[in-house]
């Protein structure tokens, strides 16, 4: 497809290794809605920028992988944890979570129970918060993301940490995971999914084979000027419309979490 080839020429997207399934999905939907190939290309580029979110930040994954290996070779838990915090601070979403990380998962699991298996959807760098989850290493952990370089880094982390699981390169909106799990994390992504395709969260959440879905959203705009908490509740209400699911809410600094019992 010409649109896929044209967008794929951009070095930034080639470096990220965005799956072709994502590019094709964006191209087909842009062509359906736009009167010309030129307008569709413009729409596709805008959507891809929203999805890849370079403005949220990322480390140099080649260098980060080498530093990761050095941290684990030290055998020193504080050195490893400091490294994880440093990497987490390179991305806006997980940098904000660092402020409450020490008690974050305790509160989540007090409501949803301690899972034996987890899916981390559109995970970003969140798997590096593993040491703060308080779960046994035998816990099955599957993480999904569309950045190939990030997925490779996370798999190096999973191996060094001795986790049971892996990071997987997949666009979960195009190919929803069919693996069953006790819990799924969808942290600070549902609002961006809606920008990509209105109503997509309802379909995704319904298809997930999980008992508990943890959905978090930013309670404030990126400028900090606008309260988004009511807007977030409306998004969740729309996304569970028609479902007999129980929803609880937890509020943290920079994160509003909805605990959805399916």
C-alpha positions as CSV (number, residue, x, y, z in Angstrom):
1,X,0.0,0.0,0.0
2,X,1.4,3.4,-1.1
3,X,0.5,5.2,2.1
4,X,2.2,2.7,4.3
5,X,5.4,2.9,2.2
6,X,5.3,6.7,2.2
7,X,4.9,7.0,6.0
8,X,7.4,4.2,6.5
9,X,10.1,6.4,4.8
10,X,10.3,8.6,7.9
11,X,13.5,7.7,9.8
12,X,11.8,8.2,13.2
13,X,9.1,5.7,12.5
14,X,11.6,3.2,11.0
15,X,13.7,3.5,14.2
16,X,10.7,2.8,16.3
17,X,9.8,-0.3,14.3
18,X,6.1,0.4,14.3
19,X,4.2,-2.8,13.2
20,X,3.0,-2.9,9.6
21,X,-0.4,-3.9,11.0
22,X,-0.7,-0.5,12.7
23,X,0.3,1.3,9.5
24,X,-2.1,-0.6,7.4
25,X,-4.9,-0.1,9.9
26,X,-4.3,3.7,9.9
27,X,-4.0,3.8,6.1
28,X,-7.3,1.9,5.5
29,X,-9.3,4.0,7.9
30,X,-7.8,7.3,6.6
31,X,-8.7,6.3,3.0
32,X,-12.3,5.5,4.1
33,X,-12.8,8.9,5.7
34,X,-10.8,11.3,3.4
35,X,-11.7,12.4,-0.1
36,X,-8.1,12.0,-1.5
37,X,-4.9,10.1,-1.0
38,X,-3.2,13.3,0.0
39,X,-5.7,14.1,2.7
40,X,-5.6,10.5,3.9
41,X,-1.8,10.7,4.1
42,X,-2.0,13.8,6.2
43,X,-4.6,12.1,8.5
44,X,-2.4,9.0,8.8
45,X,0.7,11.0,9.8
46,X,-1.3,12.9,12.4
47,X,-2.7,9.7,13.9
48,X,0.7,8.0,13.8
49,X,2.2,10.9,15.7
50,X,-0.5,10.6,18.4
51,X,0.1,6.9,18.7
52,X,3.9,6.9,18.7
53,X,3.9,9.9,21.1
54,X,7.5,11.0,20.7
55,X,6.7,14.0,22.9
56,X,6.3,11.7,25.9
57,X,10.0,10.8,25.8
58,X,12.1,7.7,25.5
59,X,15.6,6.6,26.5
60,X,18.3,5.5,24.0
61,X,17.4,1.9,24.1
62,X,20.8,0.6,22.9
63,X,22.6,2.5,25.6
64,X,19.9,1.6,28.2
65,X,20.3,-2.1,27.5
66,X,24.0,-1.9,28.1
67,X,23.4,0.0,31.4
68,X,20.7,-2.5,32.3
69,X,23.2,-5.4,32.0
70,X,25.7,-3.5,34.1
71,X,23.2,-2.8,36.8
72,X,22.3,-6.5,37.1
73,X,25.9,-7.6,36.9
74,X,26.5,-5.5,40.1
75,X,24.1,-7.9,42.0
76,X,23.2,-4.9,44.1
77,X,19.4,-4.4,44.5
78,X,19.6,-0.6,45.2
79,X,21.7,-0.2,42.1
80,X,19.1,-2.1,40.0
81,X,16.2,-0.2,41.5
82,X,17.9,3.2,41.0
83,X,18.5,2.2,37.3
84,X,14.9,1.3,36.9
85,X,13.8,4.6,38.4
86,X,16.2,6.5,36.1
87,X,14.7,4.7,33.0
88,X,11.2,5.2,34.2
89,X,11.9,8.9,34.6
90,X,12.7,9.2,30.8
91,X,9.0,8.8,29.9
92,X,6.3,11.2,31.0
93,X,3.7,8.6,32.0
94,X,6.0,6.5,34.2
95,X,7.9,9.5,35.5
96,X,4.7,10.8,37.0
97,X,4.0,7.3,38.5
98,X,7.4,7.4,40.3
99,X,5.9,10.0,42.8
100,X,3.5,7.4,44.2
101,X,5.2,4.1,43.2
102,X,5.9,2.9,46.7
103,X,2.2,2.4,47.5
104,X,0.7,2.4,44.1
105,X,0.3,-1.4,43.5
106,X,-0.6,-2.1,47.2
107,X,-3.7,0.0,46.8
108,X,-4.6,-1.5,43.4
109,X,-4.2,-5.1,44.6
110,X,-6.0,-4.4,47.8
111,X,-9.1,-3.8,45.6
112,X,-8.5,-6.3,42.8
113,X,-6.6,-9.0,44.5
114,X,-3.0,-10.3,43.9
115,X,-2.9,-11.7,40.4
116,X,-1.1,-14.8,39.2
117,X,-1.0,-13.5,35.7
118,X,-0.8,-10.0,34.2
119,X,-1.2,-8.4,30.8
120,X,0.4,-4.9,30.5
121,X,-1.4,-3.3,27.5
122,X,0.4,-0.6,25.5
123,X,2.9,-1.0,28.3
124,X,5.5,1.7,27.6
125,X,8.2,1.3,30.3
126,X,5.8,0.2,33.0
127,X,7.2,-3.3,33.3
128,X,10.2,-1.7,35.0
129,X,7.9,-1.0,38.0
130,X,7.9,-4.8,38.7
131,X,10.0,-4.6,41.8
132,X,7.3,-2.4,43.4
133,X,4.4,-4.7,42.6
134,X,5.2,-7.1,45.5
135,X,4.4,-10.2,43.4
136,X,6.3,-13.5,43.1
137,X,8.6,-14.0,40.2
138,X,6.5,-16.9,39.0
139,X,3.7,-14.4,38.1
140,X,3.0,-14.7,34.4
141,X,3.6,-11.2,32.8
142,X,2.9,-10.4,29.2
143,X,3.6,-6.9,28.0
144,X,2.4,-5.4,24.7
145,X,3.8,-2.4,22.8
146,X,4.1,-1.1,19.3
147,X,7.8,0.2,19.6
148,X,10.1,-2.6,18.5
149,X,13.2,-1.1,20.2
150,X,11.3,-0.8,23.4
151,X,10.0,-4.4,23.2
152,X,13.6,-5.6,22.7
153,X,14.8,-3.6,25.7
154,X,11.9,-5.0,27.9
155,X,12.7,-8.6,26.9
156,X,16.3,-8.0,28.0
157,X,14.9,-6.7,31.3
158,X,12.5,-9.7,31.7
159,X,15.4,-12.1,31.2
160,X,17.7,-10.4,33.7
161,X,15.0,-10.0,36.2
162,X,14.0,-13.7,35.9
163,X,10.4,-13.0,35.1
164,X,8.0,-15.5,33.7
165,X,6.7,-13.8,30.6
166,X,7.8,-11.6,27.7
167,X,7.3,-8.4,25.9
168,X,5.4,-8.7,22.6
169,X,5.4,-6.4,19.6
170,X,1.7,-6.0,18.8
171,X,-1.0,-3.4,18.2
172,X,-3.6,-4.5,20.6
173,X,-6.4,-2.5,18.9
174,X,-5.7,-4.4,15.6
175,X,-5.0,-7.7,17.3
176,X,-6.4,-7.8,20.8
177,X,-4.6,-10.4,23.0
178,X,-6.5,-13.6,23.4
179,X,-4.5,-14.9,26.3
180,X,-6.4,-15.2,29.6
181,X,-5.1,-13.4,32.6
182,X,-6.1,-12.5,36.1
183,X,-5.5,-8.8,35.5
184,X,-4.7,-6.3,32.8
185,X,-3.1,-2.9,33.1
186,X,-4.1,-0.1,30.7
187,X,-2.2,2.9,32.1
188,X,-2.7,6.3,30.6
189,X,-3.6,5.1,27.1
190,X,-7.4,4.8,26.9
191,X,-7.8,8.5,26.1
192,X,-5.3,8.3,23.3
193,X,-7.0,5.2,22.0
194,X,-10.2,7.2,21.7
195,X,-8.4,9.9,19.7
196,X,-7.3,7.2,17.3
197,X,-10.7,5.6,17.0
198,X,-13.8,6.7,19.0
199,X,-15.4,3.8,20.8
200,X,-12.5,1.4,20.5
201,X,-12.1,0.9,24.2
202,X,-15.5,-0.7,24.6
203,X,-14.6,-3.3,22.0
204,X,-11.1,-3.9,23.4
205,X,-12.2,-4.2,27.0
206,X,-15.0,-6.6,26.2
207,X,-12.7,-8.9,24.3
208,X,-10.0,-9.1,27.0
209,X,-10.1,-12.4,28.8
210,X,-9.3,-10.9,32.2
211,X,-10.9,-10.8,35.6
212,X,-9.8,-7.3,36.6
213,X,-8.9,-4.4,34.3
214,X,-7.0,-1.5,35.8
215,X,-7.5,1.6,33.6
216,X,-5.7,4.8,34.5
217,X,-6.0,8.2,33.1
218,X,-4.3,11.5,33.7
219,X,-6.5,13.7,36.0
220,X,-5.0,16.9,34.6
221,X,-4.1,18.2,31.2
222,X,-0.4,18.2,30.2
223,X,-0.3,21.9,31.1
224,X,-1.8,21.2,34.5
225,X,-4.5,23.8,33.9
226,X,-7.5,21.6,33.3
227,X,-9.2,19.0,35.5
228,X,-9.9,16.0,33.4
229,X,-11.4,13.7,36.1
230,X,-15.1,14.2,35.1
231,X,-14.1,13.7,31.4
232,X,-12.3,10.5,32.4
233,X,-15.3,9.1,34.3
234,X,-17.4,9.7,31.2
235,X,-14.9,7.9,29.0
236,X,-15.0,4.9,31.3
237,X,-18.8,5.0,31.6
238,X,-19.1,4.9,27.8
239,X,-16.6,2.1,27.5
240,X,-18.5,-0.2,29.9
241,X,-22.0,0.7,28.6
242,X,-24.2,-2.3,28.5
243,X,-21.8,-4.4,30.6
244,X,-22.6,-5.7,34.1
245,X,-19.2,-4.7,35.5
246,X,-18.3,-3.3,38.8
247,X,-16.1,-0.2,38.9
248,X,-14.1,1.3,41.8
249,X,-11.9,4.4,41.6
250,X,-8.6,5.3,43.2
251,X,-7.0,8.7,42.9
252,X,-3.3,9.4,43.1
253,X,-1.2,12.4,42.3
254,X,-1.1,12.5,38.5
255,X,-3.2,9.3,38.0
256,X,-6.8,8.4,38.2
257,X,-7.3,4.7,38.3
258,X,-10.5,2.7,37.6
259,X,-10.6,-0.8,38.9
260,X,-13.0,-2.7,36.6
261,X,-14.2,-6.1,37.8
262,X,-15.4,-8.1,34.8
